[in-house]
């Protein structure tokens, strides 16, 4: 694939350094090209701004029809998208197929959310009509992540377009080919030129987009450092809406459970799905310090060796593929080494596999006796075990994080669930199910360093349009209100 920019309905070669998309599984070159220059990024913003007025005036039903056509294309070509996601990210093909299916399914959810959350409403109050309508912001900058390179940016592009915004999209430089394929499908769906533009690049390109005078909103999914940089860059720009989804240090409490084997299976899906590269993956397993906790931990330790790791398209299908890059694997192994040096006990250490530099095995560390367990997200298949004496302490440990994205309780006790439901600080809360796998018909996001607003899920419509309150007296014009202090 030739990697190019999509600006004003034309494919344009990048003017900066080279860009190569390489499969982490085997080094296959998926696409080659060049990144955009900062001037090209600014050009994309100017184009989007120039097309905003015409697009916002396009009747909603026409915008909706284009979104629906895009969804039909995505559904018909799900297998093509899944294979590209698997190659470019390293996800197991079954996992990538789930993501590809979500792309086609987003349209219906986004349309329902937009029509439910941003309707035009009117009511009479005396002789005045009170009306609430919603209007698009302008040019929205969407910066996508590598771990869900199709589903997550699509979850922001689609509601932005529905609301009448124009968009400039920057895919992750680690997964540019998936983003480029989506642009081809939007063009085929009939989206007018210039309404949706795409540029490839890294930090410099992102900065050029978010600091442009035409930027009305920034929708970002990614790591805390990049999110903070965006927030700091836009300090003093209250005119720019910033919606950030920044991950988490997610807890899963296993307590008062009869079936340890089933609990272990849920814990596996929570911690190790997508090689631990989901923002909702469980990072901390909190158990009772005693026989009941040992039973859960023994089941977990016996299950981890059953998780197969192999190439994304291998047969039989593996549970996990490689991490997105050899550099990611190296960072994860270094983070584990630091934890062990600081007192963590390696129950099943994460190791580099002979399959390739990006492949690692699932890891399990006991961090109970560490004087200070870093409140950080290791974006890899590494789960930390914490033993506690009481459920009160379990809740305290679960909430002992600056993040607040996802949390789960595995328990047979309704009473414990009621306490968990009341006291846990997380935006996505689960009972007897994994931390991963949110519903697109519900809000997605969390408090603390997990971000602000809800940049995905059903509340996406809220930040893609702003409410306008109107008071309508109607005509013919007449004003008979008394004005104290005025001589008539």
C-alpha positions as CSV (number, residue, x, y, z in Angstrom):
1,X,0.0,0.0,0.0
2,X,1.2,3.5,-0.9
3,X,0.8,5.6,2.3
4,X,-0.5,9.1,1.3
5,X,-2.5,12.0,2.8
6,X,-6.2,12.4,1.9
7,X,-6.8,16.2,1.5
8,X,-9.8,17.8,-0.3
9,X,-10.7,14.6,-2.0
10,X,-7.2,13.8,-3.4
11,X,-4.4,11.5,-2.5
12,X,-1.2,13.5,-1.8
13,X,2.3,12.3,-1.1
14,X,3.7,13.4,2.2
15,X,6.5,16.0,2.2
16,X,8.3,14.9,5.3
17,X,10.3,11.8,6.5
18,X,9.5,8.3,5.4
19,X,6.7,6.3,6.9
20,X,6.6,2.5,6.9
21,X,4.0,0.3,8.3
22,X,5.5,-3.0,9.4
23,X,3.7,-6.1,10.7
24,X,4.9,-6.8,14.2
25,X,4.4,-10.5,13.7
26,X,6.9,-11.1,11.0
27,X,8.3,-7.8,9.7
28,X,6.2,-7.7,6.5
29,X,6.0,-4.3,5.0
30,X,2.3,-3.4,4.8
31,X,2.7,0.1,3.4
32,X,5.3,2.8,2.6
33,X,5.2,6.5,2.0
34,X,5.9,9.8,3.8
35,X,4.5,11.7,6.7
36,X,2.8,15.0,6.1
37,X,4.7,18.2,6.7
38,X,3.3,20.7,9.1
39,X,2.3,22.8,6.2
40,X,0.3,19.9,4.7
41,X,-1.4,19.4,8.1
42,X,-2.4,23.1,8.2
43,X,-3.6,22.8,4.6
44,X,-5.9,19.9,5.7
45,X,-7.3,22.1,8.5
46,X,-7.9,25.0,6.1
47,X,-9.7,22.7,3.7
48,X,-11.9,21.3,6.4
49,X,-12.7,24.8,7.6
50,X,-13.6,25.9,4.1
51,X,-16.0,23.0,3.7
52,X,-17.7,23.4,7.1
53,X,-20.4,25.8,6.1
54,X,-21.7,23.7,3.2
55,X,-21.5,20.5,5.3
56,X,-23.4,21.9,8.3
57,X,-26.1,23.1,6.0
58,X,-26.5,19.7,4.4
59,X,-29.7,18.2,5.6
60,X,-29.3,15.8,8.5
61,X,-31.0,13.0,6.5
62,X,-28.4,13.3,3.8
63,X,-25.5,13.2,6.3
64,X,-27.2,10.2,7.9
65,X,-27.5,8.4,4.6
66,X,-23.8,8.8,3.9
67,X,-22.9,7.4,7.3
68,X,-25.2,4.4,6.7
69,X,-23.6,3.8,3.3
70,X,-20.2,3.8,4.9
71,X,-21.4,1.3,7.5
72,X,-22.7,-1.0,4.7
73,X,-19.4,-1.0,3.0
74,X,-17.6,-1.7,6.3
75,X,-20.0,-4.7,6.9
76,X,-19.5,-6.1,3.4
77,X,-15.7,-5.9,3.7
78,X,-15.3,-6.8,7.3
79,X,-12.9,-9.6,6.5
80,X,-10.6,-7.4,4.5
81,X,-10.5,-4.9,7.4
82,X,-10.0,-7.6,10.0
83,X,-7.0,-9.0,8.1
84,X,-5.4,-5.6,7.8
85,X,-5.9,-4.9,11.5
86,X,-4.5,-8.2,12.5
87,X,-1.4,-7.6,10.3
88,X,-0.8,-4.0,11.4
89,X,-1.5,-4.3,15.1
90,X,-0.5,-8.0,15.7
91,X,-4.0,-8.8,17.1
92,X,-5.1,-12.4,16.7
93,X,-7.4,-12.5,13.7
94,X,-10.5,-13.4,15.8
95,X,-9.8,-10.3,17.9
96,X,-9.3,-8.1,14.9
97,X,-12.6,-9.5,13.3
98,X,-14.5,-8.3,16.4
99,X,-13.1,-4.8,15.9
100,X,-13.8,-4.8,12.2
101,X,-17.4,-5.8,13.0
102,X,-17.8,-2.9,15.4
103,X,-16.9,-0.4,12.6
104,X,-19.9,-1.4,10.6
105,X,-22.1,-1.6,13.7
106,X,-21.2,2.0,14.8
107,X,-23.6,3.8,12.5
108,X,-26.8,2.6,14.0
109,X,-25.5,3.3,17.6
110,X,-24.3,6.8,16.6
111,X,-27.5,7.7,14.8
112,X,-29.6,6.6,17.8
113,X,-27.4,8.5,20.2
114,X,-27.4,11.7,18.1
115,X,-31.2,11.7,17.7
116,X,-31.8,10.9,21.4
117,X,-29.2,13.2,22.9
118,X,-29.3,16.2,20.5
119,X,-32.9,16.7,19.4
120,X,-34.6,20.0,18.7
121,X,-37.1,20.5,21.5
122,X,-39.7,23.3,22.0
123,X,-42.3,24.2,24.6
124,X,-44.5,27.1,25.3
125,X,-44.0,29.3,28.3
126,X,-46.7,32.0,28.4
127,X,-46.6,33.8,25.0
128,X,-42.9,32.7,24.4
129,X,-41.7,29.5,22.8
130,X,-38.6,28.0,24.4
131,X,-36.5,26.0,22.0
132,X,-33.3,24.0,22.4
133,X,-31.4,23.1,19.2
134,X,-27.9,21.7,18.6
135,X,-25.2,23.0,16.2
136,X,-21.9,21.6,15.1
137,X,-18.6,23.1,16.5
138,X,-16.6,23.3,13.3
139,X,-13.4,21.4,12.5
140,X,-12.8,18.4,14.8
141,X,-9.4,16.9,15.0
142,X,-9.5,13.2,15.6
143,X,-6.2,11.5,16.8
144,X,-6.5,7.8,16.7
145,X,-4.7,5.0,18.8
146,X,-2.8,2.0,17.5
147,X,-4.7,-0.6,19.5
148,X,-8.1,-0.1,17.9
149,X,-7.1,1.8,14.8
150,X,-10.5,1.5,13.1
151,X,-13.1,1.2,15.8
152,X,-12.0,4.0,18.1
153,X,-11.4,6.8,15.6
154,X,-14.6,5.7,13.7
155,X,-16.4,6.1,17.0
156,X,-15.4,9.8,16.9
157,X,-15.5,10.5,13.2
158,X,-19.0,9.2,12.7
159,X,-20.8,11.2,15.4
160,X,-18.7,14.3,14.3
161,X,-19.9,14.0,10.7
162,X,-23.5,13.3,11.7
163,X,-23.6,16.5,13.8
164,X,-22.4,18.5,10.8
165,X,-18.7,19.0,11.7
166,X,-15.9,18.6,9.3
167,X,-12.9,16.4,10.4
168,X,-9.2,16.1,10.1
169,X,-8.0,12.6,11.1
170,X,-4.5,11.6,12.1
171,X,-4.1,7.8,12.5
172,X,-1.4,6.4,14.8
173,X,1.9,6.4,12.9
174,X,2.1,2.7,14.0
175,X,-1.2,1.8,12.2
176,X,-1.5,4.2,9.2
177,X,-2.8,1.6,6.7
178,X,-6.0,0.9,8.6
179,X,-6.8,4.6,8.7
180,X,-6.1,5.0,5.0
181,X,-8.5,2.2,4.1
182,X,-11.3,3.9,6.0
183,X,-10.8,7.0,4.0
184,X,-11.3,5.0,0.8
185,X,-14.6,3.7,2.1
186,X,-15.8,7.2,3.2
187,X,-15.1,8.4,-0.3
188,X,-17.0,5.5,-1.8
189,X,-19.9,6.2,0.5
190,X,-20.3,9.6,-1.1
191,X,-18.9,11.9,1.5
192,X,-18.2,15.2,-0.2
193,X,-14.5,16.2,-0.8
194,X,-12.9,18.1,2.0
195,X,-15.4,17.1,4.7
196,X,-13.1,14.4,6.0
197,X,-9.3,14.7,5.6
198,X,-6.4,12.6,6.8
199,X,-2.8,13.2,7.4
200,X,0.0,10.8,8.5
201,X,2.5,11.8,11.1
202,X,3.8,11.9,14.6
203,X,3.9,14.6,17.3
204,X,4.8,17.5,15.1
205,X,1.8,16.9,12.8
206,X,-0.6,16.5,15.8
207,X,0.6,19.8,17.2
208,X,0.1,21.5,13.8
209,X,-3.5,20.3,13.8
210,X,-4.5,21.0,17.4
211,X,-3.0,24.5,17.4
212,X,-4.6,25.6,14.2
213,X,-6.9,28.6,14.4
214,X,-9.7,26.6,12.8
215,X,-9.6,23.9,15.4
216,X,-12.9,23.7,17.3
217,X,-12.4,20.3,19.0
218,X,-9.8,17.7,19.7
219,X,-10.9,14.1,20.2
220,X,-7.9,12.0,21.4
221,X,-7.5,8.4,22.5
222,X,-4.1,7.3,23.7
223,X,-1.6,7.5,26.5
224,X,-1.5,9.8,29.5
225,X,1.7,11.6,28.4
226,X,0.3,12.6,25.0
227,X,-3.0,13.5,26.6
228,X,-1.3,15.8,29.0
229,X,0.7,17.4,26.2
230,X,-2.5,18.2,24.3
231,X,-4.1,19.6,27.4
232,X,-1.1,21.8,28.1
233,X,-0.7,22.9,24.5
234,X,-4.3,24.1,24.5
235,X,-4.1,25.9,27.8
236,X,-5.7,29.3,27.3
237,X,-7.9,28.1,24.4
238,X,-11.3,27.7,26.0
239,X,-12.8,27.9,22.5
240,X,-11.4,24.4,21.8
241,X,-13.3,21.4,23.1
242,X,-10.9,18.7,24.3
243,X,-12.1,15.2,24.9
244,X,-9.4,12.7,26.1
245,X,-9.5,9.0,26.8
246,X,-6.3,8.1,28.5
247,X,-6.4,4.6,29.8
248,X,-6.4,3.2,33.3
249,X,-4.8,1.1,36.0
250,X,-7.9,-1.0,36.3
251,X,-8.7,-3.3,39.3
252,X,-10.5,-6.6,39.4
253,X,-11.6,-7.8,42.8
254,X,-12.2,-11.6,43.2
255,X,-14.0,-12.2,46.5
256,X,-16.4,-14.8,48.0
257,X,-16.5,-17.0,44.9
258,X,-17.4,-20.7,44.8
259,X,-16.2,-21.4,41.2
260,X,-12.5,-20.4,41.1
261,X,-12.1,-21.8,37.6
262,X,-14.7,-19.6,36.0
263,X,-13.3,-16.6,37.9
264,X,-9.8,-17.4,36.4
265,X,-11.3,-17.5,32.9
266,X,-12.8,-14.1,33.4
267,X,-9.5,-12.8,34.8
268,X,-7.7,-14.1,31.8
269,X,-9.9,-12.2,29.4
270,X,-9.6,-9.1,31.5
271,X,-5.8,-9.0,31.8
272,X,-4.5,-10.7,28.6
273,X,-6.9,-10.1,25.8
274,X,-5.3,-8.2,22.9
275,X,-2.0,-8.9,24.5
276,X,-2.9,-6.6,27.3
277,X,-3.2,-3.7,24.9
278,X,-6.7,-2.5,25.8
279,X,-7.2,0.6,28.0
280,X,-9.8,-1.4,29.9
281,X,-7.5,-4.4,30.6
282,X,-7.2,-5.4,34.3
283,X,-3.8,-4.4,35.6
284,X,-4.4,-5.3,39.3
285,X,-6.0,-8.5,40.7
286,X,-7.1,-8.0,44.3
287,X,-7.7,-11.1,46.4
288,X,-8.1,-12.2,50.0
289,X,-4.9,-12.9,51.9
290,X,-5.9,-16.5,52.9
291,X,-7.2,-19.8,51.6
292,X,-10.0,-18.3,49.5
293,X,-7.6,-16.0,47.8
294,X,-5.1,-18.8,47.3
295,X,-7.8,-20.8,45.5
296,X,-8.4,-18.0,43.0
297,X,-4.7,-17.4,42.5
298,X,-3.9,-21.1,42.0
299,X,-6.6,-21.2,39.3
300,X,-5.1,-18.2,37.6
301,X,-1.6,-19.6,37.7
302,X,-2.8,-22.9,36.2
303,X,-4.7,-21.1,33.5
304,X,-2.0,-18.8,32.2
305,X,0.0,-21.6,30.5
306,X,-3.1,-22.5,28.5
307,X,-3.1,-19.1,26.7
308,X,-1.4,-19.6,23.4
309,X,0.7,-16.9,21.7
310,X,1.4,-17.1,18.0
311,X,1.1,-15.2,14.7
312,X,-2.3,-13.4,14.3
313,X,-3.4,-15.7,11.4
314,X,-1.9,-18.9,12.8
315,X,-3.9,-22.1,12.9
316,X,-5.2,-23.1,15.3
317,X,-6.1,-19.5,16.3
318,X,-4.0,-18.2,19.2
319,X,-5.3,-16.3,22.2
320,X,-2.7,-13.6,21.8
321,X,-0.5,-12.2,19.1
322,X,2.6,-10.0,19.4
323,X,2.7,-6.5,20.9
324,X,2.4,-3.7,18.4
325,X,6.2,-3.4,18.1
326,X,9.5,-4.8,19.4
327,X,9.9,-1.4,21.2
328,X,6.7,-2.0,23.1
329,X,7.8,-5.4,24.1
330,X,11.2,-4.0,25.3
331,X,9.5,-1.3,27.3
332,X,7.1,-3.8,28.9
333,X,9.9,-6.2,29.9
334,X,11.9,-3.3,31.3
335,X,8.9,-2.2,33.4
336,X,8.6,-5.7,34.8
337,X,12.3,-5.8,35.6
338,X,11.9,-2.5,37.5
339,X,9.0,-3.9,39.5
340,X,10.9,-7.0,40.4
341,X,13.9,-5.0,41.5
342,X,11.7,-2.9,43.7
343,X,10.2,-5.9,45.5
344,X,7.6,-7.6,43.3
345,X,7.5,-11.4,43.4
346,X,7.4,-13.0,39.9
347,X,4.8,-15.7,40.1
348,X,4.9,-16.3,36.3
349,X,7.3,-13.8,34.7
350,X,6.5,-12.2,31.4
351,X,9.3,-13.4,28.9
352,X,10.4,-12.7,25.4
353,X,9.4,-15.5,23.1
354,X,11.4,-17.0,20.3
355,X,8.6,-16.2,17.8
356,X,10.0,-12.7,17.3
357,X,11.1,-9.5,19.1
358,X,7.5,-8.3,19.6
359,X,6.2,-11.5,21.2
360,X,5.9,-11.8,25.0
361,X,4.2,-14.3,27.2
362,X,1.6,-13.4,29.8
363,X,3.1,-12.3,33.1
364,X,1.9,-12.4,36.8
365,X,3.6,-10.5,39.6
366,X,2.7,-10.4,43.3
367,X,3.2,-6.8,44.4
368,X,1.7,-7.1,47.9
369,X,4.9,-6.5,49.8
370,X,6.1,-3.7,47.7
371,X,6.5,-0.5,49.6
372,X,5.1,1.5,46.7
373,X,3.5,-0.1,43.7
374,X,3.7,2.5,40.9
375,X,0.3,3.8,39.8
376,X,1.1,3.4,36.1
377,X,-0.4,1.5,33.1
378,X,1.9,-1.1,31.7
379,X,0.4,-1.6,28.3
380,X,1.2,-5.3,28.0
381,X,0.0,-8.7,29.3
382,X,1.2,-8.1,32.8
383,X,-1.1,-8.6,35.8
384,X,-0.2,-7.6,39.4
385,X,-1.6,-9.5,42.4
386,X,-2.5,-7.7,45.6
387,X,-3.5,-9.6,48.7
388,X,-5.6,-7.9,51.4
389,X,-7.2,-8.8,54.7
390,X,-10.7,-7.5,54.2
391,X,-13.2,-6.4,51.6
392,X,-12.9,-2.8,53.0
393,X,-9.2,-2.9,52.2
394,X,-9.9,-4.4,48.8
395,X,-12.1,-1.4,47.9
396,X,-9.5,1.0,49.2
397,X,-6.8,-0.7,47.1
398,X,-9.1,-0.7,44.0
399,X,-9.7,3.1,44.4
400,X,-6.0,3.8,45.2
401,X,-5.3,5.1,41.7
402,X,-5.2,8.4,39.9
403,X,-7.1,6.7,37.0
404,X,-10.7,5.6,37.0
405,X,-11.6,3.9,33.7
406,X,-12.8,0.3,34.4
407,X,-13.3,-2.0,37.4
408,X,-14.8,-5.4,38.0
409,X,-16.0,-7.4,41.0
410,X,-16.1,-11.2,40.7
411,X,-18.3,-12.4,43.6
412,X,-21.3,-14.6,44.4
413,X,-22.4,-12.0,47.0
414,X,-25.1,-9.5,46.1
415,X,-24.3,-7.6,49.2
416,X,-20.6,-7.1,48.2
417,X,-21.7,-6.1,44.7
418,X,-24.0,-3.4,46.2
419,X,-21.1,-2.0,48.2
420,X,-18.8,-2.2,45.2
421,X,-21.4,-0.4,43.0
422,X,-21.7,2.4,45.6
423,X,-18.0,2.9,46.5
424,X,-15.9,2.1,43.4
425,X,-14.5,5.1,41.5
426,X,-14.6,4.1,37.8
427,X,-16.5,5.0,34.7
428,X,-17.1,1.5,33.5
429,X,-18.1,-1.0,36.3
430,X,-18.7,-4.7,35.9
431,X,-20.1,-7.5,38.1
432,X,-19.1,-11.1,37.3
433,X,-17.8,-10.1,33.9
434,X,-14.4,-9.0,32.5
435,X,-13.2,-5.4,32.6
436,X,-12.8,-5.4,28.8
437,X,-15.6,-5.2,26.3
438,X,-17.7,-2.0,26.7
439,X,-21.1,-1.4,25.1
440,X,-21.3,1.2,22.3
441,X,-24.8,2.1,23.5
442,X,-23.4,3.3,26.8
443,X,-20.9,6.1,27.8
444,X,-17.3,5.2,27.6
445,X,-14.6,6.8,29.7
446,X,-13.7,7.5,33.3
447,X,-12.7,10.1,35.9
448,X,-9.2,11.1,37.1
449,X,-6.3,10.6,34.7
450,X,-8.5,8.4,32.6
451,X,-9.6,11.5,30.8
452,X,-12.4,14.0,30.5
453,X,-15.8,14.0,28.9
454,X,-16.7,10.7,27.2
455,X,-15.0,10.6,23.9
456,X,-16.6,7.3,22.8
457,X,-19.8,5.4,23.3
458,X,-23.3,6.9,23.4
459,X,-22.3,10.3,24.9
460,X,-20.0,11.1,21.9
461,X,-23.0,13.1,20.5
462,X,-22.7,15.4,23.5
463,X,-19.4,16.9,22.5
464,X,-20.0,16.9,18.7
465,X,-22.7,19.5,18.9
466,X,-23.4,22.5,21.2
467,X,-26.8,23.4,22.5
468,X,-28.4,26.7,21.5
469,X,-31.2,28.0,23.7
470,X,-33.8,30.3,21.9
471,X,-36.7,32.3,23.2
472,X,-39.2,33.0,20.4
473,X,-41.9,35.7,20.8
474,X,-42.9,35.4,17.1
475,X,-44.5,38.1,15.1
476,X,-45.9,40.5,14.2
477,X,-43.5,42.5,16.4
478,X,-45.2,44.0,19.4
479,X,-43.7,45.1,22.7
480,X,-46.2,46.3,25.4
481,X,-44.1,45.6,28.5
482,X,-43.9,48.4,31.0
483,X,-40.4,49.9,31.4
484,X,-40.0,51.5,34.9
485,X,-38.2,54.9,34.8
486,X,-38.9,55.6,31.2
487,X,-41.2,58.4,30.1
488,X,-43.5,57.2,27.4
